Amino acid sequence: MSSGIMHQIVELLEAEVQTRPSPIEFEMAYQARVAIDRIKFAIKHTEQFARPCDTMREVGMQLLDALERLESLDRRFQARSRLSNRHRNGNNRSGAPAT
C-alpha cells in the first residue's frame, strides 16, 4: 500500500473519531438531561407552592435561564449525535449516499 493511500485512510479515521461524540460527552448529555428534569420539577413546584414575591420571581427567572442553557446544550449534542450516525451509515447530511 502506498504512503498516500495510508495517509488518506488515517485522515478518514481521524475525521470519523472527531465527528463521533466521545463517551464523556454521552455522560455529560445524560447528566444534562437529569438536570433538565430536576429544574422542570423545581419550576413547577415553585410556581405551585411558593408565595408570589420578587424573590420567587427572580428564582423562577434563574431556573428558566438554567433550563434554556441546558436544553440548548442538549439540542447541540443531539444534532451532533445524529450527524455522526448519518456519517456512520454512509449518508451525508442531506440523507443522500456519501460519495
N, CA, C and O atoms as a GROMACS GRO file, in nm:
protein
  396
    1MET      N    1   0.085  -0.117   0.000
    1MET     CA    2   0.000   0.000   0.000
    1MET      C    3   0.089   0.124   0.000
    1MET      O    4   0.187   0.130   0.075
    2SER      N    5   0.057   0.221  -0.083
    2SER     CA    6   0.141   0.340  -0.090
    2SER      C    7   0.116   0.429   0.031
    2SER      O    8   0.013   0.420   0.098
    3SER      N    9   0.213   0.514   0.058
    3SER     CA   10   0.201   0.602   0.175
    3SER      C   11   0.087   0.703   0.156
    3SER      O   12   0.028   0.747   0.254
    4GLY      N   13   0.056   0.739   0.032
    4GLY     CA   14  -0.054   0.831   0.006
    4GLY      C   15  -0.188   0.771   0.045
    4GLY      O   16  -0.272   0.838   0.105
    5ILE      N   17  -0.207   0.643   0.012
    5ILE     CA   18  -0.331   0.575   0.048
    5ILE      C   19  -0.339   0.558   0.200
    5ILE      O   20  -0.445   0.577   0.259
    6MET      N   21  -0.228   0.522   0.261
    6MET     CA   22  -0.224   0.507   0.406
    6MET      C   23  -0.259   0.640   0.474
    6MET      O   24  -0.333   0.643   0.572
    7HIS      N   25  -0.205   0.749   0.421
    7HIS     CA   26  -0.232   0.882   0.476
    7HIS      C   27  -0.380   0.915   0.464
    7HIS      O   28  -0.438   0.970   0.557
    8GLN      N   29  -0.442   0.882   0.353
    8GLN     CA   30  -0.585   0.908   0.333
    8GLN      C   31  -0.670   0.825   0.430
    8GLN      O   32  -0.768   0.874   0.486
    9ILE      N   33  -0.631   0.702   0.450
    9ILE     CA   34  -0.704   0.615   0.543
    9ILE      C   35  -0.696   0.672   0.685
    9ILE      O   36  -0.797   0.678   0.756
   10VAL      N   37  -0.577   0.713   0.726
   10VAL     CA   38  -0.559   0.770   0.859
   10VAL      C   39  -0.643   0.898   0.873
   10VAL      O   40  -0.705   0.920   0.977
   11GLU      N   41  -0.645   0.983   0.770
   11GLU     CA   42  -0.725   1.105   0.775
   11GLU      C   43  -0.874   1.073   0.788
   11GLU      O   44  -0.945   1.140   0.863
   12LEU      N   45  -0.921   0.972   0.716
   12LEU     CA   46  -1.062   0.933   0.725
   12LEU      C   47  -1.096   0.883   0.865
   12LEU      O   48  -1.200   0.917   0.920
   13LEU      N   49  -1.009   0.802   0.921
   13LEU     CA   50  -1.032   0.751   1.056
   13LEU      C   51  -1.031   0.863   1.159
   13LEU      O   52  -1.116   0.864   1.249
   14GLU      N   53  -0.938   0.956   1.148
   14GLU     CA   54  -0.933   1.068   1.241
   14GLU      C   55  -1.057   1.155   1.229
   14GLU      O   56  -1.111   1.201   1.330
   15ALA      N   57  -1.104   1.178   1.106
   15ALA     CA   58  -1.226   1.258   1.087
   15ALA      C   59  -1.346   1.189   1.149
   15ALA      O   60  -1.431   1.255   1.210
   16GLU      N   61  -1.355   1.058   1.136
   16GLU     CA   62  -1.466   0.982   1.194
   16GLU      C   63  -1.465   0.991   1.347
   16GLU      O   64  -1.569   1.010   1.409
   17VAL      N   65  -1.347   0.978   1.406
   17VAL     CA   66  -1.336   0.986   1.551
   17VAL      C   67  -1.374   1.124   1.601
   17VAL      O   68  -1.437   1.137   1.706
   18GLN      N   69  -1.338   1.229   1.528
   18GLN     CA   70  -1.368   1.365   1.570
   18GLN      C   71  -1.515   1.399   1.556
   18GLN      O   72  -1.565   1.482   1.632
   19THR      N   73  -1.588   1.339   1.462
   19THR     CA   74  -1.729   1.369   1.444
   19THR      C   75  -1.817   1.291   1.542
   19THR      O   76  -1.930   1.333   1.569
   20ARG      N   77  -1.770   1.183   1.594
   20ARG     CA   78  -1.848   1.099   1.685
   20ARG      C   79  -1.834   1.151   1.828
   20ARG      O   80  -1.722   1.175   1.874
   21PRO      N   81  -1.945   1.168   1.900
   21PRO     CA   82  -1.935   1.211   2.040
   21PRO      C   83  -1.856   1.108   2.122
   21PRO      O   84  -1.869   0.988   2.102
   22SER      N   85  -1.777   1.159   2.214
   22SER     CA   86  -1.695   1.072   2.298
   22SER      C   87  -1.780   1.018   2.414
   22SER      O   88  -1.889   1.070   2.439
   23PRO      N   89  -1.732   0.915   2.483
   23PRO     CA   90  -1.806   0.862   2.597
   23PRO      C   91  -1.833   0.968   2.705
   23PRO      O   92  -1.940   0.967   2.766
   24ILE      N   93  -1.738   1.059   2.727
   24ILE     CA   94  -1.761   1.163   2.828
   24ILE      C   95  -1.871   1.257   2.783
   24ILE      O   96  -1.946   1.309   2.866
   25GLU      N   97  -1.882   1.281   2.651
   25GLU     CA   98  -1.991   1.366   2.601
   25GLU      C   99  -2.126   1.300   2.621
   25GLU      O  100  -2.224   1.367   2.652
   26PHE      N  101  -2.133   1.169   2.604
   26PHE     CA  102  -2.258   1.097   2.630
   26PHE      C  103  -2.295   1.107   2.779
   26PHE      O  104  -2.411   1.126   2.813
   27GLU      N  105  -2.196   1.094   2.866
   27GLU     CA  106  -2.221   1.106   3.009
   27GLU      C  107  -2.268   1.246   3.044
   27GLU      O  108  -2.362   1.262   3.122
   28MET      N  109  -2.204   1.347   2.988
   28MET     CA  110  -2.244   1.485   3.015
   28MET      C  111  -2.385   1.512   2.962
   28MET      O  112  -2.462   1.582   3.027
   29ALA      N  113  -2.418   1.456   2.847
   29ALA     CA  114  -2.552   1.473   2.792
   29ALA      C  115  -2.656   1.408   2.884
   29ALA      O  116  -2.764   1.463   2.906
   30TYR      N  117  -2.622   1.292   2.937
   30TYR     CA  118  -2.713   1.224   3.031
   30TYR      C  119  -2.733   1.310   3.156
   30TYR      O  120  -2.845   1.330   3.202
   31GLN      N  121  -2.623   1.362   3.210
   31GLN     CA  122  -2.632   1.445   3.331
   31GLN      C  123  -2.711   1.573   3.303
   31GLN      O  124  -2.785   1.621   3.390
   32ALA      N  125  -2.696   1.628   3.184
   32ALA     CA  126  -2.773   1.747   3.146
   32ALA      C  127  -2.922   1.715   3.143
   32ALA      O  128  -3.004   1.794   3.189
   33ARG      N  129  -2.958   1.597   3.089
   33ARG     CA  130  -3.100   1.558   3.086
   33ARG      C  131  -3.156   1.541   3.227
   33ARG      O  132  -3.270   1.578   3.253
   34VAL      N  133  -3.077   1.485   3.317
   34VAL     CA  134  -3.120   1.471   3.456
   34VAL      C  135  -3.142   1.609   3.517
   34VAL      O  136  -3.242   1.634   3.584
   35ALA      N  137  -3.047   1.700   3.494
   35ALA     CA  138  -3.059   1.836   3.548
   35ALA      C  139  -3.181   1.907   3.489
   35ALA      O  140  -3.250   1.980   3.561
   36ILE      N  141  -3.208   1.888   3.360
   36ILE     CA  142  -3.326   1.947   3.296
   36ILE      C  143  -3.453   1.901   3.366
   36ILE      O  144  -3.540   1.982   3.399
   37ASP      N  145  -3.463   1.772   3.389
   37ASP     CA  146  -3.582   1.718   3.457
   37ASP      C  147  -3.597   1.774   3.598
   37ASP      O  148  -3.708   1.805   3.641
   38ARG      N  149  -3.487   1.788   3.669
   38ARG     CA  150  -3.493   1.840   3.807
   38ARG      C  151  -3.529   1.988   3.809
   38ARG      O  152  -3.602   2.033   3.897
   39ILE      N  153  -3.477   2.063   3.713
   39ILE     CA  154  -3.511   2.205   3.707
   39ILE      C  155  -3.658   2.223   3.672
   39ILE      O  156  -3.725   2.309   3.729
   40LYS      N  157  -3.710   2.142   3.579
   40LYS     CA  158  -3.852   2.149   3.545
   40LYS      C  159  -3.937   2.119   3.668
   40LYS      O  160  -4.039   2.184   3.691
   41PHE      N  161  -3.896   2.020   3.745
   41PHE     CA  162  -3.968   1.985   3.868
   41PHE      C  163  -3.965   2.104   3.966
   41PHE      O  164  -4.068   2.138   4.024
   42ALA      N  165  -3.848   2.166   3.982
   42ALA     CA  166  -3.836   2.279   4.074
   42ALA      C  167  -3.921   2.397   4.028
   42ALA      O  168  -3.984   2.463   4.111
   43ILE      N  169  -3.922   2.425   3.899
   43ILE     CA  170  -4.004   2.535   3.847
   43ILE      C  171  -4.151   2.508   3.874
   43ILE      O  172  -4.223   2.595   3.921
   44LYS      N  173  -4.194   2.387   3.844
   44LYS     CA  174  -4.335   2.350   3.863
   44LYS      C  175  -4.377   2.367   4.008
   44LYS      O  176  -4.481   2.426   4.037
   45HIS      N  177  -4.296   2.317   4.100
   45HIS     CA  178  -4.332   2.323   4.241
   45HIS      C  179  -4.316   2.464   4.298
   45HIS      O  180  -4.391   2.503   4.388
   46THR      N  181  -4.222   2.540   4.247
   46THR     CA  182  -4.207   2.678   4.290
   46THR      C  183  -4.330   2.758   4.251
   46THR      O  184  -4.383   2.835   4.331
   47GLU      N  185  -4.375   2.740   4.128
   47GLU     CA  186  -4.494   2.811   4.082
   47GLU      C  187  -4.618   2.766   4.158
   47GLU      O  188  -4.708   2.847   4.184
   48GLN      N  189  -4.625   2.640   4.192
   48GLN     CA  190  -4.744   2.585   4.255
   48GLN      C  191  -4.754   2.618   4.405
   48GLN      O  192  -4.863   2.647   4.454
   49PHE      N  193  -4.642   2.614   4.476
   49PHE     CA  194  -4.648   2.622   4.621
   49PHE      C  195  -4.588   2.747   4.683
   49PHE      O  196  -4.619   2.779   4.798
   50ALA      N  197  -4.504   2.819   4.610
   50ALA     CA  198  -4.439   2.937   4.670
   50ALA      C  199  -4.531   3.059   4.663
   50ALA      O  200  -4.611   3.074   4.571
   51ARG      N  201  -4.516   3.145   4.763
   51ARG     CA  202  -4.592   3.270   4.762
   51ARG      C  203  -4.529   3.364   4.660
   51ARG      O  204  -4.407   3.380   4.657
   52PRO      N  205  -4.611   3.427   4.576
   52PRO     CA  206  -4.555   3.520   4.476
   52PRO      C  207  -4.489   3.641   4.544
   52PRO      O  208  -4.550   3.709   4.626
   53CYS      N  209  -4.365   3.665   4.509
   53CYS     CA  210  -4.292   3.783   4.556
   53CYS      C  211  -4.175   3.806   4.461
   53CYS      O  212  -4.147   3.722   4.375
   54ASP      N  213  -4.108   3.918   4.475
   54ASP     CA  214  -3.996   3.950   4.385
   54ASP      C  215  -3.885   3.845   4.390
   54ASP      O  216  -3.828   3.809   4.288
   55THR      N  217  -3.857   3.797   4.509
   55THR     CA  218  -3.751   3.696   4.525
   55THR      C  219  -3.787   3.567   4.450
   55THR      O  220  -3.703   3.510   4.382
   56MET      N  221  -3.910   3.523   4.464
   56MET     CA  222  -3.951   3.400   4.396
   56MET      C  223  -3.956   3.418   4.244
   56MET      O  224  -3.927   3.325   4.170
   57ARG      N  225  -3.993   3.539   4.199
   57ARG     CA  226  -3.989   3.564   4.054
   57ARG      C  227  -3.846   3.557   4.003
   57ARG      O  228  -3.820   3.504   3.895
   58GLU      N  229  -3.752   3.610   4.082
   58GLU     CA  230  -3.610   3.603   4.043
   58GLU      C  231  -3.561   3.458   4.042
   58GLU      O  232  -3.487   3.418   3.952
   59VAL      N  233  -3.602   3.381   4.141
   59VAL     CA  234  -3.567   3.238   4.144
   59VAL      C  235  -3.619   3.170   4.018
   59VAL      O  236  -3.548   3.093   3.954
   60GLY      N  237  -3.745   3.198   3.983
   60GLY     CA  238  -3.803   3.140   3.863
   60GLY      C  239  -3.727   3.178   3.737
   60GLY      O  240  -3.705   3.095   3.649
   61MET      N  241  -3.687   3.304   3.728
   61MET     CA  242  -3.611   3.351   3.611
   61MET      C  243  -3.475   3.280   3.603
   61MET      O  244  -3.430   3.243   3.494
   62GLN      N  245  -3.410   3.263   3.717
   62GLN     CA  246  -3.280   3.195   3.719
   62GLN      C  247  -3.295   3.048   3.677
   62GLN      O  248  -3.214   2.995   3.602
   63LEU      N  249  -3.399   2.985   3.727
   63LEU     CA  250  -3.424   2.845   3.689
   63LEU      C  251  -3.455   2.833   3.540
   63LEU      O  252  -3.407   2.742   3.474
   64LEU      N  253  -3.536   2.925   3.487
   64LEU     CA  254  -3.567   2.922   3.344
   64LEU      C  255  -3.441   2.944   3.259
   64LEU      O  256  -3.424   2.880   3.155
   65ASP      N  257  -3.354   3.034   3.303
   65ASP     CA  258  -3.230   3.059   3.230
   65ASP      C  259  -3.143   2.933   3.228
   65ASP      O  260  -3.090   2.895   3.124
   66ALA      N  261  -3.130   2.869   3.344
   66ALA     CA  262  -3.051   2.745   3.351
   66ALA      C  263  -3.112   2.637   3.263
   66ALA      O  264  -3.041   2.564   3.194
   67LEU      N  265  -3.245   2.628   3.265
   67LEU     CA  266  -3.315   2.529   3.183
   67LEU      C  267  -3.289   2.554   3.035
   67LEU      O  268  -3.259   2.460   2.961
   68GLU      N  269  -3.301   2.677   2.991
   68GLU     CA  270  -3.278   2.710   2.849
   68GLU      C  271  -3.136   2.678   2.807
   68GLU      O  272  -3.114   2.627   2.697
   69ARG      N  273  -3.039   2.708   2.892
   69ARG     CA  274  -2.899   2.678   2.859
   69ARG      C  275  -2.875   2.528   2.844
   69ARG      O  276  -2.809   2.483   2.751
   70LEU      N  277  -2.930   2.451   2.937
   70LEU     CA  278  -2.913   2.306   2.930
   70LEU      C  279  -2.985   2.247   2.809
   70LEU      O  280  -2.934   2.156   2.744
   71GLU      N  281  -3.105   2.297   2.779
   71GLU     CA  282  -3.178   2.246   2.662
   71GLU      C  283  -3.105   2.281   2.533
   71GLU      O  284  -3.106   2.202   2.439
   72SER      N  285  -3.043   2.398   2.527
   72SER     CA  286  -2.964   2.435   2.409
   72SER      C  287  -2.844   2.341   2.392
   72SER      O  288  -2.814   2.296   2.282
   73LEU      N  289  -2.778   2.312   2.502
   73LEU     CA  290  -2.666   2.217   2.501
   73LEU      C  291  -2.712   2.079   2.456
   73LEU      O  292  -2.645   2.013   2.377
   74ASP      N  293  -2.827   2.036   2.507
   74ASP     CA  294  -2.882   1.905   2.470
   74ASP      C  295  -2.915   1.900   2.321
   74ASP      O  296  -2.889   1.799   2.255
   75ARG      N  297  -2.974   2.008   2.267
   75ARG     CA  298  -3.005   2.011   2.124
   75ARG      C  299  -2.878   2.001   2.038
   75ARG      O  300  -2.877   1.932   1.936
   76ARG      N  301  -2.772   2.071   2.080
   76ARG     CA  302  -2.645   2.063   2.005
   76ARG      C  303  -2.589   1.921   2.009
   76ARG      O  304  -2.540   1.871   1.908
   77PHE      N  305  -2.596   1.856   2.126
   77PHE     CA  306  -2.547   1.719   2.136
   77PHE      C  307  -2.629   1.627   2.047
   77PHE      O  308  -2.573   1.543   1.975
   78GLN      N  309  -2.761   1.641   2.050
   78GLN     CA  310  -2.848   1.556   1.968
   78GLN      C  311  -2.816   1.575   1.820
   78GLN      O  312  -2.811   1.478   1.745
   79ALA      N  313  -2.796   1.699   1.777
   79ALA     CA  314  -2.764   1.726   1.636
   79ALA      C  315  -2.630   1.662   1.600
   79ALA      O  316  -2.618   1.601   1.494
   80ARG      N  317  -2.532   1.675   1.687
   80ARG     CA  318  -2.400   1.615   1.660
   80ARG      C  319  -2.409   1.463   1.657
   80ARG      O  320  -2.345   1.398   1.574
   81SER      N  321  -2.488   1.408   1.746
   81SER     CA  322  -2.504   1.263   1.751
   81SER      C  323  -2.573   1.212   1.625
   81SER      O  324  -2.533   1.109   1.569
   82ARG      N  325  -2.676   1.283   1.579
   82ARG     CA  326  -2.745   1.244   1.455
   82ARG      C  327  -2.652   1.254   1.335
   82ARG      O  328  -2.652   1.167   1.248
   83LEU      N  329  -2.573   1.360   1.331
   83LEU     CA  330  -2.478   1.378   1.220
   83LEU      C  331  -2.377   1.265   1.218
   83LEU      O  332  -2.343   1.213   1.112
   84SER      N  333  -2.330   1.226   1.336
   84SER     CA  334  -2.235   1.116   1.346
   84SER      C  335  -2.298   0.985   1.296
   84SER      O  336  -2.233   0.909   1.226
   85ASN      N  337  -2.424   0.960   1.332
   85ASN     CA  338  -2.492   0.838   1.288
   85ASN      C  339  -2.511   0.837   1.137
   85ASN      O  340  -2.498   0.732   1.074
   86ARG      N  341  -2.541   0.952   1.078
   86ARG     CA  342  -2.557   0.958   0.932
   86ARG      C  343  -2.427   0.925   0.862
   86ARG      O  344  -2.425   0.851   0.764
   87HIS      N  345  -2.317   0.981   0.914
   87HIS     CA  346  -2.187   0.951   0.853
   87HIS      C  347  -2.153   0.803   0.868
   87HIS      O  348  -2.099   0.741   0.776
   88ARG      N  349  -2.184   0.747   0.984
   88ARG     CA  350  -2.153   0.607   1.009
   88ARG      C  351  -2.235   0.516   0.918
   88ARG      O  352  -2.188   0.410   0.877
   89ASN      N  353  -2.358   0.557   0.886
   89ASN     CA  354  -2.445   0.478   0.800
   89ASN      C  355  -2.418   0.502   0.652
   89ASN      O  356  -2.485   0.444   0.566
   90GLY      N  357  -2.320   0.586   0.621
   90GLY     CA  358  -2.285   0.610   0.481
   90GLY      C  359  -2.368   0.717   0.415
   90GLY      O  360  -2.369   0.727   0.292
   91ASN      N  361  -2.439   0.797   0.492
   91ASN     CA  362  -2.519   0.905   0.435
   91ASN      C  363  -2.458   1.038   0.478
   91ASN      O  364  -2.402   1.052   0.586
   92ASN      N  365  -2.473   1.137   0.389
   92ASN     CA  366  -2.429   1.270   0.426
   92ASN      C  367  -2.544   1.344   0.491
   92ASN      O  368  -2.647   1.284   0.521
   93ARG      N  369  -2.529   1.472   0.514
   93ARG     CA  370  -2.628   1.548   0.588
   93ARG      C  371  -2.763   1.552   0.520
   93ARG      O  372  -2.866   1.555   0.588
   94SER      N  373  -2.766   1.552   0.389
   94SER     CA  374  -2.894   1.559   0.317
   94SER      C  375  -2.966   1.425   0.311
   94SER      O  376  -3.080   1.418   0.265
   95GLY      N  377  -2.901   1.320   0.357
   95GLY     CA  378  -2.963   1.189   0.355
   95GLY      C  379  -2.928   1.109   0.230
   95GLY      O  380  -2.962   0.992   0.219
   96ALA      N  381  -2.860   1.175   0.135
   96ALA     CA  382  -2.817   1.106   0.014
   96ALA      C  383  -2.691   1.025   0.045
   96ALA      O  384  -2.614   1.062   0.134
   97PRO      N  385  -2.670   0.916  -0.027
   97PRO     CA  386  -2.550   0.834  -0.002
   97PRO      C  387  -2.423   0.915  -0.019
   97PRO      O  388  -2.412   0.996  -0.111
   98ALA      N  389  -2.327   0.894   0.069
   98ALA     CA  390  -2.199   0.962   0.059
   98ALA      C  391  -2.123   0.909  -0.059
   98ALA      O  392  -2.133   0.792  -0.095
   99THR      N  393  -2.044   0.999  -0.120
   99THR     CA  394  -1.963   0.956  -0.235
   99THR      C  395  -1.822   0.932  -0.198
   99THR      O  396  -1.741   0.896  -0.283
   0.00000   0.00000   0.00000
